[in-house]
Amino acid sequence: QKLKPELQALVNRQRLTILEAGEVFNVPTRKRHKTLFCRLSSNHKTLHYGYDIVNSSNTCPSIDELPEKLNVNDIENIILWKDVKNKNKRGFDSPLGFSLEYNQSVVSENASKTLDFISQTVEVFSYWTDGINVLRKGDANNEAAQQHLSMLLEMEIKIRQLDILDIEGLHIPDQTPSIPPVPDNFNYHYNF
């Protein structure tokens, strides 16, 4: 149990790193746009996104190329479409779809809005929904995150069970060795 919080933090950081890299999503068919590119800022405070972003070099667009922003603090809820009972809206029936419900102070009358995503793979769906949960001060907790966590726990326990001192007569000192003095000069000459 002592290892679990440290490894959970590692899984959470990995999810945030994936959000920072960004991803292309499809959008529901009722929208006039076809794709959405979204990425998280490096300070983890803002989601930057843009619709139908085409990059000439076929690389991920930078944050500066994404015209829209959503502050992470404005996200109120994440809605997984597979959990919604009323799926009669066209385009909102994908099991890989999710929406971010947000409330921006600039929106009049505090009206809630949604930002809709359709992931192209189950893995992307899993990583992004976990990442959004981490941003909202939760943990990565879906099935893939639990598999990663259990794999890391198992590996860490196996590593700690190794008896390192019995490997080929290796002796690890109990005290750290002293640091040698600084050399008189740093003019090194190598003959190749």
ABEGO torsion letter per residue (X at the ends): XAAAAAAAAAAAAAAAAAAAAEBBBBBBAABABABBBBBBBAAGABBBBBBGBBBAAGBBBBAAABABBBBAAABABBBBAAABABAABBGAABAABBBBBBBBAABBGGBBBBBBBBBABAAAAAAAAAAAAAAAGBBBABAAAAAAAAAAAAAAAAAAABBAAABGGBBBBABBBBBBBBBABABBBBBX
